[in-house]
Amino acid sequence: QEFKDFIGTYIHMIGDKISSYKGVVQSFWGDRVLCSFNASRQCFSHAVNGFNAAFDILQSLSKTVQLSVYDVSFDGGIATDLCHCGDLGSSNFLKFSIIGNVSLLVSRIERFAARFGHQLTIDHKTQKDVIHVAPLRILLQ
């Protein structure tokens, strides 16, 4: 029960951070979170908002002692591109989904981050959009 409570708190915090940057949590898969920025909730600079949300999540989680106790880590991937989104499926089952090459790319980026111990990995397009924000955020931590 203690672990379930911890995970609930962890997921709640992540959802709040994503929402505060105008993102929308699409789904939780175990310890993975898929979210979008500018897909169902418009925001001006979705790449910067996604980066800032991920950065804030990392900072909050670095202060959480239970992560090491429960062997939970956070690694993330951010990719920016056009996609199709909306309630997709059949007449029997509709779910808000994101479809497009960017979905596959971000999945691969996240796996790369996890495999090689990187906390946050971003694609080239996102890097161009956040290059003015990233060094400042890293210096201020």
ZAGU-176792 format. One record per residue: x, y, z of N, C-alpha, C, O, CB in turn; residue in one letter; residue number from 1. Coordinates in Angstrom, 1 decimal, decimal comma. Glycine has a CB too. Layout:
BEGIN
n_u_n_v_n_w_ca_u_ca_v_ca_w_c_u_c_v_c_w_o_u_o_v_o_w_cb_u_cb_v_cb_w_aa_i
X_Y_Z_X_Y_Z_X_Y_Z_X_Y_Z_X_Y_Z_A_NUM .
...
END
This chain:
BEGIN
n_u_n_v_n_w_ca_u_ca_v_ca_w_c_u_c_v_c_w_o_u_o_v_o_w_cb_u_cb_v_cb_w_aa_i
0,8_-1,2_0,0_0,0_0,0_0,0_0,9_1,3_0,0_0,5_2,3_-0,7_-0,9_0,0_1,2_Q_1 .
2,0_1,2_0,7_2,9_2,4_0,8_3,4_2,7_-0,6_3,5_3,9_-1,0_4,0_2,1_1,8_E_2 .
3,7_1,7_-1,4_4,2_1,9_-2,7_3,1_2,5_-3,6_3,4_3,4_-4,4_4,7_0,6_-3,4_F_3 .
1,9_2,0_-3,5_0,8_2,6_-4,3_0,6_4,0_-4,0_0,3_4,8_-4,9_-0,5_1,8_-4,0_K_4 .
0,7_4,4_-2,7_0,5_5,8_-2,3_1,6_6,6_-2,9_1,4_7,7_-3,4_0,5_5,9_-0,8_D_5 .
2,8_6,1_-2,9_4,0_6,9_-3,4_3,8_7,1_-4,9_3,9_8,2_-5,4_5,3_6,1_-3,2_F_6 .
3,4_6,0_-5,6_3,2_6,2_-7,1_2,0_7,1_-7,4_2,1_7,9_-8,3_2,9_4,8_-7,7_I_7 .
1,0_7,1_-6,6_-0,2_8,0_-6,7_0,3_9,5_-6,6_-0,1_10,3_-7,4_-1,3_7,7_-5,7_G_8 .
1,1_9,7_-5,6_1,7_11,1_-5,4_2,6_11,5_-6,5_2,5_12,6_-7,0_2,5_11,1_-4,0_T_9 .
3,4_10,6_-7,0_4,3_10,8_-8,1_3,5_11,1_-9,4_3,9_12,1_-10,1_5,2_9,5_-8,3_Y_10 .
2,5_10,4_-9,7_1,7_10,6_-10,9_0,9_11,9_-10,8_0,8_12,7_-11,8_0,7_9,4_-11,1_I_11 .
0,4_12,2_-9,6_-0,3_13,5_-9,4_0,6_14,7_-9,6_0,2_15,6_-10,3_-0,9_13,5_-8,0_H_12 .
1,8_14,6_-9,1_2,8_15,7_-9,2_3,1_15,9_-10,7_3,2_17,0_-11,2_4,1_15,4_-8,4_M_13 .
3,4_14,8_-11,4_3,7_14,9_-12,8_2,6_15,5_-13,6_2,8_16,4_-14,5_4,1_13,5_-13,4_I_14 .
1,3_15,0_-13,4_0,2_15,6_-14,0_0,0_17,1_-13,8_-0,3_17,8_-14,7_-1,1_14,9_-13,6_G_15 .
0,2_17,5_-12,5_0,1_18,9_-12,2_1,2_19,8_-12,9_0,9_20,8_-13,5_0,3_19,1_-10,7_D_16 .
2,4_19,3_-13,0_3,5_20,0_-13,7_3,2_20,1_-15,2_3,3_21,2_-15,8_4,9_19,3_-13,5_K_17 .
2,7_19,0_-15,8_2,4_19,0_-17,2_1,3_20,0_-17,5_1,3_20,8_-18,4_2,0_17,6_-17,7_I_18 .
0,2_20,0_-16,7_-0,9_20,9_-16,8_-0,5_22,3_-16,6_-1,0_23,2_-17,3_-2,0_20,5_-15,8_S_19 .
0,4_22,6_-15,7_0,8_24,0_-15,4_1,5_24,6_-16,6_1,6_25,8_-16,7_1,7_24,1_-14,2_S_20 .
2,1_23,8_-17,5_2,7_24,3_-18,8_1,8_24,1_-20,0_2,3_24,0_-21,1_4,0_23,6_-19,0_Y_21 .
0,5_23,9_-19,7_-0,5_23,8_-20,8_-0,4_22,5_-21,6_-0,7_22,4_-22,7_-0,4_24,9_-21,7_K_22 .
0,1_21,5_-20,9_0,2_20,2_-21,5_-1,0_19,3_-21,1_-1,7_19,7_-20,1_1,5_19,5_-21,2_G_23 .
-1,2_18,2_-21,7_-2,3_17,3_-21,4_-1,7_15,9_-21,3_-1,1_15,4_-22,2_-3,4_17,3_-22,5_V_24 .
-2,0_15,2_-20,2_-1,5_13,8_-20,0_-2,4_13,0_-20,9_-3,7_13,0_-20,7_-1,6_13,4_-18,5_V_25 .
-1,9_12,2_-21,8_-2,6_11,3_-22,6_-2,8_10,0_-22,0_-3,9_9,4_-22,0_-2,0_11,2_-24,0_Q_26 .
-1,8_9,5_-21,3_-1,9_8,2_-20,7_-0,7_8,0_-19,7_0,3_8,5_-19,9_-2,0_7,1_-21,7_S_27 .
-1,0_7,1_-18,8_0,1_6,6_-17,9_0,2_5,1_-18,2_-0,8_4,4_-18,2_-0,2_6,9_-16,4_F_28 .
1,4_4,6_-18,4_1,6_3,2_-18,7_2,7_2,8_-17,7_3,9_2,9_-17,9_2,2_2,9_-20,1_W_29 .
2,2_2,3_-16,5_3,2_1,9_-15,5_3,9_3,2_-15,0_3,3_4,1_-14,5_4,2_0,8_-16,0_G_30 .
5,2_3,2_-15,3_6,0_4,4_-14,9_6,2_5,3_-16,0_7,1_6,2_-16,0_7,3_4,0_-14,2_D_31 .
5,5_5,2_-17,1_5,6_6,0_-18,3_4,4_7,0_-18,4_3,3_6,6_-18,2_5,8_5,2_-19,6_R_32 .
4,7_8,2_-18,9_3,7_9,1_-19,1_3,8_9,7_-20,5_4,9_10,1_-21,0_3,8_10,3_-18,1_V_33 .
2,7_9,6_-21,2_2,6_10,2_-22,6_1,8_11,5_-22,5_0,7_11,4_-22,0_2,0_9,2_-23,6_L_34 .
2,4_12,6_-22,9_1,6_13,8_-22,8_1,9_14,6_-24,1_2,8_14,3_-24,9_2,0_14,7_-21,6_C_35 .
1,0_15,6_-24,3_1,1_16,4_-25,5_1,0_17,9_-25,2_0,4_18,2_-24,2_0,1_16,0_-26,6_S_36 .
1,6_18,7_-25,9_1,6_20,1_-25,8_1,1_20,7_-27,2_1,8_20,4_-28,2_2,9_20,8_-25,3_F_37 .
0,1_21,4_-27,2_-0,5_22,1_-28,4_-1,3_21,1_-29,2_-1,5_21,4_-30,4_0,6_22,7_-29,2_N_38 .
-1,6_19,9_-28,7_-2,4_19,0_-29,5_-3,9_19,2_-29,2_-4,7_19,4_-30,1_-2,0_17,5_-29,2_A_39 .
-4,3_19,2_-27,9_-5,7_19,4_-27,5_-5,9_20,6_-26,7_-7,0_21,0_-26,4_-6,2_18,2_-26,8_S_40 .
-4,8_21,3_-26,4_-4,9_22,5_-25,6_-3,8_23,4_-26,1_-2,6_23,2_-25,9_-4,6_22,2_-24,0_R_41 .
-4,3_24,5_-26,8_-3,3_25,3_-27,6_-2,4_26,1_-26,7_-2,8_26,7_-25,6_-4,1_26,3_-28,4_Q_42 .
-1,1_26,1_-27,0_-0,1_26,9_-26,3_0,8_27,4_-27,4_1,0_26,8_-28,5_0,6_26,1_-25,2_C_43 .
1,4_28,6_-27,1_2,2_29,3_-28,1_3,5_28,5_-28,4_3,8_28,3_-29,6_2,6_30,7_-27,6_F_44 .
4,3_28,1_-27,4_5,6_27,5_-27,7_5,6_26,1_-27,0_6,1_25,9_-25,9_6,7_28,3_-27,1_S_45 .
5,0_25,2_-27,8_4,8_23,8_-27,2_6,1_23,1_-26,9_6,2_22,4_-25,9_4,0_23,0_-28,1_H_46 .
7,1_23,3_-27,7_8,4_22,7_-27,4_9,0_23,2_-26,1_9,5_22,4_-25,3_9,4_22,9_-28,6_A_47 .
9,0_24,5_-25,9_9,5_25,1_-24,7_8,7_24,7_-23,5_9,3_24,4_-22,5_9,6_26,7_-24,9_V_48 .
7,4_24,7_-23,7_6,6_24,3_-22,5_6,8_22,8_-22,2_6,9_22,5_-21,0_5,1_24,4_-22,9_N_49 .
7,0_21,9_-23,1_7,3_20,5_-22,9_8,7_20,4_-22,2_8,8_19,6_-21,2_7,3_19,7_-24,1_G_50 .
9,6_21,1_-22,7_11,0_21,1_-22,1_10,9_21,6_-20,6_11,5_20,9_-19,7_12,0_21,9_-22,9_F_51 .
10,2_22,7_-20,4_10,2_23,3_-19,0_9,4_22,3_-18,1_9,8_22,2_-16,9_9,5_24,6_-19,1_N_52 .
8,4_21,7_-18,6_7,6_20,8_-17,7_8,5_19,6_-17,4_8,6_19,2_-16,2_6,4_20,2_-18,5_A_53 .
9,2_19,0_-18,3_10,1_17,9_-18,0_11,3_18,3_-17,1_11,6_17,6_-16,2_10,8_17,4_-19,4_A_54 .
11,8_19,5_-17,3_12,9_20,0_-16,4_12,4_20,1_-15,0_13,1_19,8_-14,0_13,4_21,3_-17,0_F_55 .
11,2_20,7_-14,8_10,6_20,9_-13,5_10,3_19,6_-12,8_10,5_19,4_-11,6_9,4_21,8_-13,6_D_56 .
9,8_18,6_-13,6_9,6_17,3_-13,1_10,9_16,7_-12,6_10,9_16,1_-11,5_8,9_16,4_-14,1_I_57 .
11,9_16,8_-13,4_13,2_16,2_-13,0_13,7_16,9_-11,7_14,2_16,2_-10,8_14,3_16,4_-14,1_L_58 .
13,6_18,2_-11,6_14,0_18,9_-10,3_13,2_18,4_-9,1_13,8_18,2_-8,1_13,9_20,4_-10,5_Q_59 .
11,9_18,3_-9,3_11,1_17,8_-8,2_11,4_16,4_-7,8_11,5_16,1_-6,6_9,6_17,9_-8,5_S_60 .
11,6_15,6_-8,8_11,9_14,2_-8,5_13,3_14,0_-7,8_13,5_13,0_-7,1_11,8_13,3_-9,7_L_61 .
14,2_14,9_-8,1_15,6_14,8_-7,6_15,5_15,0_-6,1_16,5_14,6_-5,4_16,5_15,8_-8,2_S_62 .
14,5_15,6_-5,6_14,3_15,9_-4,1_13,6_14,8_-3,4_13,3_14,8_-2,2_13,7_17,2_-3,9_K_63 .
13,2_13,7_-4,2_12,3_12,7_-3,6_13,2_11,5_-3,2_13,7_10,8_-4,1_11,2_12,3_-4,6_T_64 .
13,3_11,2_-2,0_14,1_10,2_-1,5_13,6_8,8_-1,8_14,3_7,9_-2,1_14,3_10,2_0,1_V_65 .
12,2_8,7_-1,9_11,6_7,4_-2,1_12,0_6,8_-3,5_11,8_5,6_-3,7_10,1_7,5_-2,0_Q_66 .
12,4_7,6_-4,5_12,7_7,1_-5,8_13,8_6,0_-5,7_13,6_4,9_-6,3_13,3_8,2_-6,7_L_67 .
14,8_6,3_-4,9_15,9_5,2_-4,8_15,4_4,1_-3,9_15,8_2,9_-4,2_17,1_5,8_-4,1_S_68 .
14,5_4,3_-2,9_14,0_3,2_-2,1_13,2_2,2_-3,0_13,3_1,0_-2,8_13,1_3,8_-1,0_V_69 .
12,4_2,8_-3,9_11,5_1,9_-4,7_12,1_1,6_-6,1_11,4_1,0_-6,9_10,2_2,6_-4,9_Y_70 .
13,3_2,0_-6,3_14,0_1,8_-7,6_13,2_2,3_-8,7_13,0_1,6_-9,7_14,3_0,3_-7,8_D_71 .
12,7_3,6_-8,6_12,0_4,3_-9,7_12,8_5,4_-10,2_13,5_6,1_-9,4_10,6_4,8_-9,1_V_72 .
12,9_5,6_-11,5_13,7_6,7_-12,0_12,8_7,4_-13,1_11,8_6,9_-13,5_15,0_6,2_-12,7_S_73 .
13,2_8,6_-13,4_12,5_9,3_-14,4_13,5_9,6_-15,6_14,6_10,1_-15,3_12,0_10,7_-13,9_F_74 .
13,1_9,2_-16,7_13,9_9,6_-17,9_12,9_10,0_-19,0_11,7_9,4_-19,0_14,8_8,4_-18,4_D_75 .
13,2_10,9_-19,8_12,2_11,4_-20,7_12,7_11,7_-22,1_13,9_11,8_-22,3_11,6_12,7_-20,2_G_76 .
11,8_11,7_-23,0_12,1_12,1_-24,4_11,1_13,1_-24,9_9,9_13,1_-24,5_12,1_10,8_-25,3_G_77 .
11,6_14,1_-25,6_10,8_15,1_-26,2_11,0_15,2_-27,7_12,2_15,2_-28,1_11,0_16,5_-25,5_I_78 .
10,0_15,1_-28,5_10,1_15,3_-29,9_9,0_16,2_-30,4_7,9_16,3_-29,8_9,9_13,9_-30,6_A_79 .
9,3_17,0_-31,4_8,4_18,0_-31,9_8,2_17,8_-33,4_9,1_17,7_-34,2_9,0_19,4_-31,6_T_80 .
6,9_17,7_-33,8_6,6_17,6_-35,2_5,1_17,6_-35,3_4,3_17,6_-34,3_7,2_16,3_-35,8_D_81 .
4,6_17,6_-36,5_3,2_17,5_-36,8_2,7_16,1_-36,5_3,4_15,1_-36,7_2,8_18,0_-38,2_L_82 .
1,4_16,0_-36,1_0,8_14,7_-35,9_-0,7_14,8_-36,1_-1,2_15,9_-36,2_1,2_14,2_-34,5_C_83 .
-1,3_13,7_-36,1_-2,8_13,6_-36,1_-3,2_13,3_-34,7_-2,6_12,5_-34,0_-3,3_12,6_-37,1_H_84 .
-4,2_14,0_-34,2_-4,7_13,8_-32,8_-6,2_14,0_-32,7_-6,8_14,7_-33,5_-3,9_14,6_-31,8_C_85 .
-6,7_13,3_-31,8_-8,2_13,5_-31,5_-8,7_12,1_-31,1_-8,0_11,2_-30,8_-8,9_13,9_-32,8_G_86 .
-10,0_12,1_-30,9_-10,7_10,9_-30,5_-10,7_9,9_-31,7_-11,4_10,1_-32,7_-12,2_11,1_-30,1_D_87 .
-9,8_8,9_-31,6_-9,6_8,0_-32,7_-10,0_6,6_-32,3_-10,0_6,2_-31,1_-8,2_8,0_-33,2_L_88 .
-10,5_5,8_-33,2_-10,8_4,4_-32,9_-12,0_4,0_-33,7_-12,2_4,4_-34,9_-11,1_4,2_-31,4_G_89 .
-12,9_3,2_-33,1_-14,1_2,7_-33,8_-15,3_3,2_-33,1_-15,2_3,9_-32,1_-14,1_1,1_-33,9_S_90 .
-16,5_2,9_-33,6_-17,7_3,4_-33,0_-17,9_2,7_-31,6_-18,6_3,3_-30,8_-18,9_3,0_-33,9_S_91 .
-17,2_1,6_-31,4_-17,3_0,9_-30,1_-16,3_1,4_-29,0_-16,5_1,3_-27,8_-17,1_-0,6_-30,2_N_92 .
-15,2_2,0_-29,5_-14,2_2,4_-28,6_-13,4_3,6_-29,2_-12,7_3,5_-30,2_-13,2_1,3_-28,3_F_93 .
-13,5_4,8_-28,6_-12,8_6,0_-29,0_-11,9_6,4_-27,9_-12,3_6,3_-26,7_-13,8_7,1_-29,4_L_94 .
-10,7_6,8_-28,2_-9,8_7,3_-27,2_-9,0_8,4_-27,8_-8,6_8,3_-29,0_-8,8_6,1_-26,7_K_95 .
-8,7_9,5_-27,1_-7,8_10,5_-27,6_-6,5_9,9_-27,8_-5,9_9,3_-26,9_-7,8_11,7_-26,6_F_96 .
-6,0_10,1_-29,0_-4,7_9,5_-29,4_-3,9_10,5_-30,2_-4,4_11,4_-30,8_-4,9_8,2_-30,2_S_97 .
-2,6_10,2_-30,3_-1,7_10,9_-31,1_-1,1_9,9_-32,1_-0,5_8,9_-31,7_-0,6_11,7_-30,3_I_98 .
-1,2_10,2_-33,4_-0,7_9,3_-34,4_0,2_10,1_-35,3_-0,1_11,2_-35,7_-1,8_8,6_-35,2_I_99 .
1,4_9,5_-35,6_2,3_10,1_-36,6_3,7_9,7_-36,2_3,9_9,1_-35,2_2,2_11,7_-36,5_G_100 .
4,6_10,1_-37,1_6,0_9,7_-36,9_6,6_10,2_-35,6_7,5_9,6_-35,0_6,9_10,1_-38,1_N_101 .
6,1_11,3_-35,1_6,6_11,9_-33,9_6,3_11,0_-32,7_7,1_11,0_-31,8_6,0_13,3_-33,7_V_102 .
5,2_10,3_-32,7_4,9_9,4_-31,6_5,9_8,2_-31,6_6,4_7,9_-30,5_3,5_8,8_-31,8_S_103 .
6,2_7,7_-32,7_7,3_6,7_-32,7_8,6_7,2_-32,3_9,4_6,6_-31,6_7,3_6,0_-34,2_L_104 .
8,9_8,4_-32,8_10,2_9,0_-32,5_10,4_9,3_-31,0_11,4_8,9_-30,4_10,4_10,3_-33,3_L_105 .
9,4_9,8_-30,4_9,5_10,1_-28,9_9,6_8,8_-28,1_10,3_8,8_-27,1_8,3_10,9_-28,5_V_106 .
9,0_7,8_-28,6_9,1_6,5_-27,9_10,5_6,0_-28,0_11,1_5,5_-27,0_8,1_5,5_-28,5_S_107 .
11,1_6,1_-29,1_12,5_5,6_-29,3_13,5_6,5_-28,5_14,4_6,0_-28,0_12,9_5,6_-30,8_R_108 .
13,2_7,8_-28,5_14,1_8,7_-27,7_14,0_8,4_-26,3_15,1_8,4_-25,6_13,7_10,2_-28,0_I_109 .
12,8_8,1_-25,7_12,7_7,8_-24,3_13,4_6,5_-24,0_14,1_6,4_-23,0_11,2_7,7_-23,9_E_110 .
13,3_5,5_-24,9_14,0_4,2_-24,6_15,5_4,4_-24,7_16,3_3,8_-23,9_13,6_3,2_-25,7_R_111 .
16,0_5,3_-25,6_17,4_5,6_-25,6_17,9_6,3_-24,3_18,9_5,9_-23,7_17,7_6,6_-26,8_F_112 .
17,1_7,2_-23,8_17,4_7,9_-22,6_17,5_6,9_-21,4_18,4_6,9_-20,6_16,3_9,0_-22,2_A_113 .
16,5_6,0_-21,3_16,5_5,0_-20,3_17,7_4,0_-20,4_18,4_3,7_-19,4_15,2_4,2_-20,3_A_114 .
18,0_3,6_-21,6_19,1_2,6_-21,8_20,4_3,2_-21,4_21,3_2,5_-20,9_19,1_2,1_-23,2_R_115 .
20,7_4,4_-21,8_22,0_5,0_-21,6_22,1_6,0_-20,4_23,1_6,7_-20,2_22,4_5,8_-22,8_F_116 .
21,0_5,9_-19,6_21,1_6,7_-18,3_21,0_8,2_-18,5_21,4_8,9_-17,6_22,3_6,4_-17,6_G_117 .
20,4_8,7_-19,5_20,1_10,1_-19,7_18,8_10,4_-19,1_17,8_9,7_-19,3_20,2_10,5_-21,2_H_118 .
18,7_11,5_-18,4_17,5_11,9_-17,8_16,5_12,5_-18,8_15,3_12,3_-18,7_17,7_12,8_-16,6_Q_119 .
17,0_13,2_-19,7_16,1_13,9_-20,7_16,9_14,0_-22,0_18,0_14,5_-22,1_15,7_15,3_-20,2_L_120 .
16,2_13,5_-23,0_16,8_13,5_-24,4_15,8_14,1_-25,3_14,6_13,8_-25,2_17,1_12,0_-24,9_T_121 .
16,2_15,0_-26,2_15,3_15,7_-27,1_15,8_15,5_-28,5_17,0_15,3_-28,8_15,2_17,2_-26,7_I_122 .
14,8_15,7_-29,4_15,2_15,5_-30,8_15,7_16,9_-31,4_15,7_17,9_-30,7_14,0_15,1_-31,7_D_123 .
16,2_16,9_-32,6_16,9_18,0_-33,2_15,9_19,2_-33,3_16,3_20,3_-33,1_17,4_17,7_-34,6_H_124 .
14,7_18,9_-33,7_13,7_20,0_-33,9_13,4_20,7_-32,6_13,3_21,9_-32,5_12,4_19,5_-34,5_K_125 .
13,2_19,9_-31,5_13,0_20,5_-30,2_14,2_21,3_-29,8_14,1_22,4_-29,1_12,7_19,4_-29,2_T_126 .
15,4_20,8_-30,0_16,6_21,5_-29,6_16,6_22,9_-30,2_17,0_23,9_-29,5_17,9_20,7_-30,1_Q_127 .
16,2_23,0_-31,5_16,2_24,3_-32,1_15,2_25,3_-31,4_15,5_26,5_-31,3_15,8_24,2_-33,6_K_128 .
14,1_24,7_-31,0_13,1_25,6_-30,3_13,5_26,0_-28,9_13,0_27,0_-28,4_11,8_24,9_-30,3_D_129 .
14,3_25,1_-28,2_14,5_25,4_-26,8_16,0_25,9_-26,5_16,3_26,1_-25,4_14,3_24,2_-26,0_V_130 .
16,7_26,0_-27,5_18,2_26,4_-27,4_18,4_27,7_-26,5_19,4_27,8_-25,8_18,8_26,5_-28,7_I_131 .
17,4_28,6_-26,6_17,5_29,8_-25,9_17,1_29,7_-24,4_17,5_30,5_-23,6_16,7_30,9_-26,5_H_132 .
16,4_28,6_-24,1_15,8_28,4_-22,7_16,7_27,4_-22,0_17,0_27,6_-20,8_14,4_27,9_-22,8_V_133 .
17,1_26,4_-22,6_17,8_25,2_-21,9_19,0_25,7_-21,2_19,1_25,3_-20,0_18,2_24,2_-23,0_A_134 .
20,0_26,4_-21,7_21,2_26,7_-21,0_20,9_27,5_-19,7_21,5_27,4_-18,7_22,2_27,5_-21,8_P_135 .
19,9_28,4_-19,8_19,5_29,3_-18,7_18,9_28,4_-17,6_19,3_28,6_-16,4_18,6_30,4_-19,1_L_136 .
18,0_27,5_-17,9_17,4_26,6_-16,9_18,5_25,8_-16,2_18,4_25,5_-15,0_16,3_25,7_-17,6_R_137 .
19,4_25,3_-17,0_20,5_24,4_-16,4_21,4_25,2_-15,5_21,7_24,7_-14,4_21,3_23,7_-17,5_I_138 .
21,7_26,4_-15,9_22,5_27,3_-15,0_21,8_27,7_-13,7_22,5_27,8_-12,7_23,0_28,5_-15,8_L_139 .
20,5_27,9_-13,8_19,8_28,4_-12,6_19,4_27,3_-11,6_19,0_27,6_-10,5_18,5_29,0_-13,1_L_140 .
19,7_26,0_-11,9_19,3_25,0_-11,0_20,1_24,9_-9,7_19,9_24,1_-8,9_19,3_23,6_-11,7_Q_141 .
END
